[in-house]
Amino acid sequence: MQHGREVQVKFRRDLGLLEITMIGLGPTIGTTIFLLVGPGYAITGPSLILAFGLNFVVTMFTAMAYMELGSAFPETGGGYLWVRRSMRDPWGFLGGWMSWFGHCIVASFYIFGFGLGAVVALKTVMGTSDLVLFGLDEGALTRLFAVFAASLFIGLNYRGTKITGRSETIVTVVLLSIVVLFVVFAFVHLFAGPFPASNFVPFFRGTAAGEQFVSLVGSM
């Protein structure tokens, strides 16, 4: 409020359709889809496919709610604005802070996942099972890579919207390429043998839908 009048906040339209699509698609892919597939398969076996399918249905309901509300309230504010418009104070205030903390937790999960992935990649390249560099063990290296990733993207966002859009486009294209290659090689491996159906037995081993939901809910 300024002198008793409400101030309307608007963003500049610096991003095109490609950048906006990539910014929305990138967090949907995230890093956990790479990190949790292996542990998830170890827990639940081939039924991990079913876990992904169930979580896709759940996440689609959330995505549809976001699409409807985003179309009904196109102003700046997102989830905070929707709660503020539909409920009395202090729910809008609390909803905004809870959304902010939730995004911080997801971002922390992502950058820590990047650190773990970087350490695993280095161990694979160097052909060692116990990685120590410059006197730093694997735990310290994981945190170091995570801090590096966080600092890099904070710097890119600080530079401006256009730089953020371009960098997100590059990252998303790389992630999509990895996913496509993974799917192609997985199908080749699955159907290359004489009895591909044997790869789905036993189908159920445990439960993994909860941990796979993390990989899908990050974009929300």
MOHUSUL-V991970 format. One record per pair of residues at least 6 apart in sequence whose C-alpha atoms are under 8 Angstrom apart, sorted by the first residue. I is the first residue (numbers start at 0). J is the second residue. D is the distance in whole Angstrom. If there is no record, write none. Layout:
i = <I:I>
j = <J:J>
d = <D:D>
//
This chain:
i = <0:8:9:9:10:13:13:14:14:14:17:18:18:18:18:19:21:21:21:21:22:22:22:22:23:24:24:25:25:25:25:25:26:26:27:27:27:27:27:28:28:28:28:29:29:29:29:29:30:30:30:30:31:31:31:31:31:32:32:34:34:35:35:35:36:39:39:39:39:40:40:42:42:42:42:43:43:43:43:43:43:44:44:44:44:44:44:45:45:45:45:45:45:46:46:46:46:47:47:50:50:50:50:51:51:51:53:54:54:54:54:55:58:58:61:62:68:69:72:72:78:78:78:79:79:79:79:79:80:81:82:82:82:83:83:83:84:102:105:110:110:110:110:111:111:111:112:113:113:113:114:114:114:114:114:114:115:117:117:118:118:118:118:121:122:122:122:129:130:130:131:132:155:155:155:156:156:189:189>
j = <6:75:74:75:75:160:161:160:161:164:168:164:165:167:168:164:164:167:168:171:164:167:168:171:218:171:218:167:170:171:174:218:217:218:214:215:216:217:218:174:175:214:215:109:214:215:217:218:109:112:113:214:109:112:211:213:214:211:214:112:116:210:211:214:211:47:207:210:211:46:47:204:205:206:207:202:203:204:205:206:207:199:201:202:203:204:205:198:199:200:201:202:203:199:202:203:204:207:208:206:207:208:211:208:211:212:208:208:211:212:215:215:215:216:219:219:81:77:80:81:94:95:98:91:92:94:95:98:91:91:90:91:94:90:91:92:91:217:217:145:146:148:149:141:142:145:145:144:145:148:140:141:142:143:144:145:141:141:144:130:137:140:141:130:128:129:130:137:136:137:137:140:162:163:166:162:163:195:198>
d = <6:6:7:6:7:7:6:7:6:7:8:5:7:7:6:7:8:6:5:6:7:6:7:8:7:7:8:7:7:5:8:8:6:5:7:6:7:6:5:7:8:7:7:7:7:8:7:8:6:6:7:7:7:7:8:7:5:8:5:7:8:7:7:8:8:7:6:8:7:8:6:6:6:7:7:8:6:4:4:5:6:8:7:6:6:6:7:8:5:7:7:5:7:8:5:6:8:7:8:8:7:5:7:7:7:8:8:7:7:6:8:8:7:7:8:7:7:7:8:7:8:7:7:6:7:6:5:8:7:8:7:5:7:7:4:7:8:8:6:5:8:6:6:7:7:5:8:7:6:7:7:4:6:7:5:5:5:7:7:8:7:7:6:8:6:7:6:8:6:6:6:8:6:6:8:7:5:6:7>
//
